[in-house]
Amino acid sequence: MVKGSIVALVTPMLEDGSVDYDGLKNLIEFHIANKTDAILVLGTTGESPTLSHEEDEQVAKFTIDQVNKRIPVYVGSGSNSTLTALKQSKKFEEMGADALLVITPYYNKTNDEGMIKHFQTIADGVNIPIVMYNVPGRTGCSISEHAVSVLSKHKNIKGIKEASGNIGYVMKIAKYLNDDFVMYSGNDDMIVPVLSAGGIGVISVLANIVPEDVHNLVHEYLNGNTKKSLEIQLKYLNLVDALFIETNPIPVKEAMNYLKMPAGTYRLPLCNMSAKNKEILIKAIKDVNL
């Protein structure tokens, strides 16, 4: 599995709300040139809930083809329907995805046994690595420690993106980490703490705008320079806070547009930031001299 910074890539959009494929191409090349270790498309930051299945497949194929094996491509294939997630996972595997990010079944939720069977069913149906995505603040459910202990043993379930923000939970599941089951931070303000618990990287929103620094943050830690890693983490802490002052990916798209990067508009129910929050975001950008 990839060590380092996996960017949770935005899906750039034109004024009419359609996907901006020229912008997507430019972002892909930007990340490859600036040390991003892998690209994730169709995550939360990529506005996957408002993309159609056809658009999901077009964005995934475009990204896989454009990257052309220069770095790994992870694709979000989760759903609150296990069968839908399985179907999409198989399609993305056929396209050439290197790994899949699969979220917990949101809204309808499930019990512990259902959670285990959800991930096992998807993992049984593919032959590429799956990273489970735990983000209870979004989904209203979490992968229990017991479920992690079971699922970490599946040959195709290779890791977890941990975005609960709960360091206690991080420590509880850290005991299941090994060469075949890894952990990524799903929170940009907790990269160093997760690395200290045995994590190997981050699936990052911040990396959309400072990819090389996020790469360096992780690799400095993994190479033993924990002081330098912490310096980078703390340097961007206020900016990270600003990037989540409203629902992700609204602030990061605003930041990218401000920095003249292709991000564009949103799809409803997402909409423009409030003027007050945009001022806070721009100040945070200026404070780190971007």
LOBAVO-855740 format. One record per residue (C-alpha): residue number from 1; residue in one letter; x negated, y, z negated. Coordinates in nm, 4 decimals, always signed. Layout:
num,residuo,X,Y,Z
NUM,A,X,Y,Z $
...
***
This chain:
num,residuo,X,Y,Z
1,M,+0.0000,+0.0000,+0.0000 $
2,V,-0.1072,+0.3561,+0.0711 $
3,K,-0.3050,+0.5356,-0.1973 $
4,G,-0.2708,+0.9128,-0.2053 $
5,S,-0.0159,+1.1641,-0.0810 $
6,I,+0.2882,+1.0508,+0.1122 $
7,V,+0.4755,+1.3570,+0.2314 $
8,A,+0.8535,+1.3449,+0.1947 $
9,L,+0.8917,+1.5199,+0.5273 $
10,V,+1.1672,+1.7703,+0.5958 $
11,T,+1.3770,+1.7224,+0.9066 $
12,P,+1.3324,+2.0487,+1.1002 $
13,M,+1.6546,+2.1796,+1.2501 $
14,L,+1.7499,+2.4365,+1.5097 $
15,E,+1.9996,+2.7160,+1.4492 $
16,D,+2.2862,+2.4985,+1.5734 $
17,G,+2.1959,+2.2299,+1.3176 $
18,S,+2.0517,+1.9831,+1.5669 $
19,V,+1.7180,+1.8154,+1.5000 $
20,D,+1.4189,+2.0182,+1.6206 $
21,Y,+1.1979,+1.7514,+1.7773 $
22,D,+0.9327,+1.9987,+1.8892 $
23,G,+0.9125,+2.1191,+1.5315 $
24,L,+0.8968,+1.7597,+1.4064 $
25,K,+0.6076,+1.6891,+1.6427 $
26,N,+0.4217,+1.9935,+1.5139 $
27,L,+0.4760,+1.8930,+1.1509 $
28,I,+0.3510,+1.5399,+1.2172 $
29,E,+0.0333,+1.6710,+1.3780 $
30,F,-0.0117,+1.9221,+1.0951 $
31,H,-0.0012,+1.6460,+0.8356 $
32,I,-0.2356,+1.4158,+1.0217 $
33,A,-0.4839,+1.7052,+1.0564 $
34,N,-0.4562,+1.7981,+0.6881 $
35,K,-0.5259,+1.4642,+0.5168 $
36,T,-0.1716,+1.3491,+0.4399 $
37,D,-0.2123,+0.9780,+0.3725 $
38,A,+0.1296,+0.8679,+0.5030 $
39,I,+0.4546,+1.0209,+0.6249 $
40,L,+0.7998,+0.9406,+0.4865 $
41,V,+1.0989,+1.0312,+0.7011 $
42,L,+1.4701,+1.0055,+0.6178 $
43,G,+1.4277,+1.0637,+0.2483 $
44,T,+1.6205,+1.3085,+0.0337 $
45,T,+1.3950,+1.5894,+0.1550 $
46,G,+1.4712,+1.4848,+0.5128 $
47,E,+1.8443,+1.5472,+0.4574 $
48,S,+1.9281,+1.1866,+0.5362 $
49,P,+2.2787,+1.2090,+0.3820 $
50,T,+2.3916,+1.4441,+0.6603 $
51,L,+2.2190,+1.2688,+0.9507 $
52,S,+2.4201,+1.0164,+1.1484 $
53,H,+2.2879,+0.6610,+1.1857 $
54,E,+2.2067,+0.7460,+1.5474 $
55,E,+2.0039,+1.0470,+1.4365 $
56,D,+1.8330,+0.8375,+1.1691 $
57,E,+1.7157,+0.5984,+1.4369 $
58,Q,+1.6079,+0.8779,+1.6723 $
59,V,+1.4077,+1.0583,+1.4019 $
60,A,+1.2454,+0.7335,+1.2857 $
61,K,+1.1515,+0.6223,+1.6369 $
62,F,+1.0225,+0.9658,+1.7334 $
63,T,+0.8032,+0.9797,+1.4220 $
64,I,+0.6693,+0.6260,+1.4587 $
65,D,+0.5865,+0.6857,+1.8252 $
66,Q,+0.4285,+1.0272,+1.7643 $
67,V,+0.2151,+0.9048,+1.4749 $
68,N,+0.1086,+0.6070,+1.6875 $
69,K,-0.0496,+0.4162,+1.3960 $
70,R,-0.2862,+0.7004,+1.3016 $
71,I,-0.1429,+0.6949,+0.9492 $
72,P,+0.1333,+0.4786,+0.7994 $
73,V,+0.4989,+0.5752,+0.8410 $
74,Y,+0.7480,+0.4973,+0.5649 $
75,V,+1.1180,+0.5205,+0.6524 $
76,G,+1.4081,+0.5705,+0.4142 $
77,S,+1.6590,+0.2942,+0.4818 $
78,G,+1.8682,+0.2906,+0.1660 $
79,S,+2.2437,+0.3062,+0.1256 $
80,N,+2.5016,+0.2406,-0.1432 $
81,S,+2.6175,-0.0412,+0.0846 $
82,T,+2.3730,-0.3303,+0.0649 $
83,L,+2.4681,-0.4576,+0.4099 $
84,T,+2.4236,-0.1142,+0.5670 $
85,A,+2.0823,-0.0793,+0.4045 $
86,L,+1.9870,-0.4251,+0.5286 $
87,K,+2.0966,-0.3438,+0.8843 $
88,Q,+1.9040,-0.0149,+0.8922 $
89,S,+1.5981,-0.1749,+0.7326 $
90,K,+1.5850,-0.4376,+1.0057 $
91,K,+1.6140,-0.1695,+1.2761 $
92,F,+1.3306,+0.0376,+1.1319 $
93,E,+1.1121,-0.2703,+1.0988 $
94,E,+1.1696,-0.3476,+1.4665 $
95,M,+1.0725,+0.0110,+1.5549 $
96,G,+0.7361,-0.0322,+1.3863 $
97,A,+0.7832,+0.1238,+1.0411 $
98,D,+0.4993,+0.0337,+0.8068 $
99,A,+0.7163,+0.0328,+0.4931 $
100,L,+1.0685,+0.1155,+0.3767 $
101,L,+1.1940,+0.3363,+0.0947 $
102,V,+1.5160,+0.1947,-0.0490 $
103,I,+1.7214,+0.3938,-0.2978 $
104,T,+1.9410,+0.2535,-0.5731 $
105,P,+2.3118,+0.2151,-0.4823 $
106,Y,+2.4489,+0.5582,-0.5690 $
107,Y,+2.8101,+0.6546,-0.6485 $
108,N,+2.9597,+0.3053,-0.6585 $
109,K,+2.6606,+0.2035,-0.8780 $
110,T,+2.6421,-0.1555,-1.0058 $
111,N,+2.5468,-0.3640,-1.3080 $
112,D,+2.1993,-0.5042,-1.3700 $
113,E,+2.2569,-0.8235,-1.1746 $
114,G,+2.4028,-0.6303,-0.8831 $
115,M,+2.0986,-0.4006,-0.8793 $
116,I,+1.8671,-0.6995,-0.8598 $
117,K,+2.0709,-0.8663,-0.5840 $
118,H,+2.0916,-0.5378,-0.3886 $
119,F,+1.7146,-0.5108,-0.3580 $
120,Q,+1.6578,-0.8845,-0.3175 $
121,T,+1.9062,-0.9050,-0.0294 $
122,I,+1.7329,-0.6236,+0.1592 $
123,A,+1.3845,-0.7548,+0.0828 $
124,D,+1.4799,-1.1063,+0.1956 $
125,G,+1.5875,-0.9686,+0.5326 $
126,V,+1.2626,-0.7936,+0.6329 $
127,N,+0.8936,-0.8703,+0.6529 $
128,I,+0.7466,-0.5310,+0.5715 $
129,P,+0.6909,-0.3731,+0.2285 $
130,I,+0.9773,-0.2147,+0.0388 $
131,V,+0.9358,+0.0640,-0.2140 $
132,M,+1.2303,+0.0964,-0.4518 $
133,Y,+1.3451,+0.4512,-0.5241 $
134,N,+1.4538,+0.5319,-0.8782 $
135,V,+1.6083,+0.8800,-0.9050 $
136,P,+1.8970,+0.8671,-1.1542 $
137,G,+1.9476,+1.2445,-1.1434 $
138,R,+2.0648,+1.2018,-0.7842 $
139,T,+2.2282,+0.8617,-0.7945 $
140,G,+2.3802,+0.8310,-1.1396 $
141,C,+2.2106,+0.4949,-1.1932 $
142,S,+1.8661,+0.3639,-1.2760 $
143,I,+1.6664,+0.0471,-1.2237 $
144,S,+1.6390,-0.1117,-1.5676 $
145,E,+1.3083,-0.2349,-1.7026 $
146,H,+1.4461,-0.5886,-1.6794 $
147,A,+1.5346,-0.5383,-1.3121 $
148,V,+1.1860,-0.4042,-1.2423 $
149,S,+1.0335,-0.7082,-1.4139 $
150,V,+1.2313,-0.9378,-1.1821 $
151,L,+1.2038,-0.7384,-0.8580 $
152,S,+0.8308,-0.6723,-0.8943 $
153,K,+0.7746,-1.0432,-0.8315 $
154,H,+0.9418,-1.0411,-0.4858 $
155,K,+0.6855,-1.0835,-0.2087 $
156,N,+0.8263,-0.7932,-0.0048 $
157,I,+0.8985,-0.5489,-0.2886 $
158,K,+0.5648,-0.3754,-0.3204 $
159,G,+0.6345,-0.0716,-0.5323 $
160,I,+0.8579,+0.1868,-0.6916 $
161,K,+0.8970,+0.5591,-0.6374 $
162,E,+0.9649,+0.6781,-0.9904 $
163,A,+1.1561,+1.0065,-1.0009 $
164,S,+1.3435,+0.9914,-1.3293 $
165,G,+1.1185,+1.2516,-1.4912 $
166,N,+1.1114,+1.0265,-1.7967 $
167,I,+0.7545,+0.9497,-1.9016 $
168,G,+0.8840,+0.6911,-2.1479 $
169,Y,+1.0387,+0.4947,-1.8601 $
170,V,+0.7166,+0.5335,-1.6612 $
171,M,+0.5201,+0.3719,-1.9428 $
172,K,+0.7686,+0.0872,-1.9819 $
173,I,+0.7465,-0.0169,-1.6171 $
174,A,+0.3703,+0.0416,-1.5999 $
175,K,+0.3183,-0.3020,-1.7538 $
176,Y,+0.4467,-0.4605,-1.4303 $
177,L,+0.1989,-0.2837,-1.2029 $
178,N,-0.0654,-0.4871,-1.0216 $
179,D,-0.2244,-0.5160,-0.6770 $
180,D,+0.1087,-0.6384,-0.5367 $
181,F,+0.3401,-0.3898,-0.7097 $
182,V,+0.2470,-0.0219,-0.7265 $
183,M,+0.4001,+0.3013,-0.8510 $
184,Y,+0.4305,+0.6398,-0.6816 $
185,S,+0.5287,+0.9560,-0.8622 $
186,G,+0.8511,+1.0965,-0.7254 $
187,N,+0.8005,+1.4232,-0.9146 $
188,D,+0.5377,+1.6754,-0.8078 $
189,D,+0.5060,+1.8076,-1.1631 $
190,M,+0.4181,+1.4609,-1.2987 $
191,I,+0.1577,+1.3324,-1.0538 $
192,V,-0.1301,+1.3211,-1.3032 $
193,P,+0.0786,+1.1583,-1.5801 $
194,V,+0.1969,+0.8866,-1.3409 $
195,L,-0.1575,+0.8295,-1.2140 $
196,S,-0.2709,+0.7973,-1.5759 $
197,A,-0.0162,+0.5170,-1.6192 $
198,G,-0.1592,+0.3269,-1.3236 $
199,G,+0.0168,+0.4933,-1.0313 $
200,I,-0.1602,+0.5140,-0.6959 $
201,G,-0.0063,+0.8268,-0.5453 $
202,V,+0.2915,+1.0513,-0.4920 $
203,I,+0.5807,+1.0816,-0.2508 $
204,S,+0.5687,+1.4564,-0.2412 $
205,V,+0.7822,+1.7580,-0.1556 $
206,L,+0.4950,+1.9961,-0.2321 $
207,A,+0.2847,+1.8232,+0.0337 $
208,N,+0.5089,+1.9749,+0.3005 $
209,I,+0.3245,+2.3047,+0.2484 $
210,V,-0.0125,+2.2146,+0.0887 $
211,P,-0.0865,+1.8622,+0.2158 $
212,E,-0.4627,+1.8679,+0.1700 $
213,D,-0.4406,+1.9846,-0.1905 $
214,V,-0.1895,+1.7129,-0.2808 $
215,H,-0.4141,+1.4557,-0.1113 $
216,N,-0.7098,+1.5894,-0.3091 $
217,L,-0.5140,+1.5896,-0.6364 $
218,V,-0.4524,+1.2161,-0.6068 $
219,H,-0.7900,+1.1110,-0.4730 $
220,E,-0.9870,+1.3187,-0.7224 $
221,Y,-0.8020,+1.1320,-0.9982 $
222,L,-0.8495,+0.7906,-0.8377 $
223,N,-1.2202,+0.8662,-0.7880 $
224,G,-1.2641,+0.9486,-1.1571 $
225,N,-1.2627,+1.3294,-1.1412 $
226,T,-0.9585,+1.3674,-1.3640 $
227,K,-1.0481,+1.7233,-1.4637 $
228,K,-1.0399,+1.8459,-1.1033 $
229,S,-0.7166,+1.6571,-1.0413 $
230,L,-0.5537,+1.8226,-1.3411 $
231,E,-0.6736,+2.1647,-1.2232 $
232,I,-0.4916,+2.1160,-0.8936 $
233,Q,-0.1802,+1.9891,-1.0700 $
234,L,-0.1686,+2.2929,-1.2972 $
235,K,-0.2478,+2.5383,-1.0171 $
236,Y,+0.0741,+2.4457,-0.8376 $
237,L,+0.3002,+2.3886,-1.1364 $
238,N,+0.4897,+2.7175,-1.1042 $
239,L,+0.5297,+2.6660,-0.7306 $
240,V,+0.6637,+2.3157,-0.7905 $
241,D,+0.9171,+2.4585,-1.0337 $
242,A,+1.0220,+2.7111,-0.7689 $
243,L,+1.0558,+2.4371,-0.5086 $
244,F,+1.3244,+2.2805,-0.7284 $
245,I,+1.4948,+2.5975,-0.8495 $
246,E,+1.7827,+2.4938,-0.6236 $
247,T,+1.8715,+2.1593,-0.4717 $
248,N,+1.5888,+2.0026,-0.2712 $
249,P,+1.5215,+2.0541,+0.0225 $
250,I,+1.6660,+2.4075,+0.0240 $
251,P,+1.3646,+2.5758,-0.1422 $
252,V,+1.0962,+2.3850,+0.0476 $
253,K,+1.2601,+2.4698,+0.3789 $
254,E,+1.2804,+2.8344,+0.2718 $
255,A,+0.9117,+2.8208,+0.1779 $
256,M,+0.8169,+2.6659,+0.5108 $
257,N,+1.0163,+2.9239,+0.7041 $
258,Y,+0.8482,+3.2002,+0.5048 $
259,L,+0.5084,+3.0482,+0.5914 $
260,K,+0.6036,+3.0304,+0.9624 $
261,M,+0.6231,+2.6520,+0.9629 $
262,P,+0.8972,+2.4716,+1.1576 $
263,A,+1.1743,+2.3896,+0.9120 $
264,G,+1.4764,+2.5832,+1.0271 $
265,T,+1.8250,+2.5599,+0.8911 $
266,Y,+2.0246,+2.3089,+0.6854 $
267,R,+2.3429,+2.1130,+0.7203 $
268,L,+2.6351,+2.1681,+0.4895 $
269,P,+2.6821,+2.1261,+0.2016 $
270,L,+2.3260,+2.2640,+0.1810 $
271,C,+2.2990,+2.6369,+0.2501 $
272,N,+2.0662,+2.9323,+0.2040 $
273,M,+1.9114,+3.0153,-0.1330 $
274,S,+2.0397,+3.2976,-0.3440 $
275,A,+1.8421,+3.6218,-0.3011 $
276,K,+1.7258,+3.6093,-0.6634 $
277,N,+1.5891,+3.2579,-0.6373 $
278,K,+1.4262,+3.3325,-0.3030 $
279,E,+1.2340,+3.6182,-0.4686 $
280,I,+1.1112,+3.3777,-0.7371 $
281,L,+1.0021,+3.1296,-0.4697 $
282,I,+0.8164,+3.3874,-0.2623 $
283,K,+0.6371,+3.5180,-0.5716 $
284,A,+0.5257,+3.1639,-0.6561 $
285,I,+0.3942,+3.1214,-0.3018 $
286,K,+0.2009,+3.4479,-0.3211 $
287,D,+0.0615,+3.3636,-0.6646 $
288,V,-0.1297,+3.0672,-0.5184 $
289,N,-0.2437,+3.2721,-0.2177 $
290,L,-0.0767,+3.0696,+0.0522 $
***
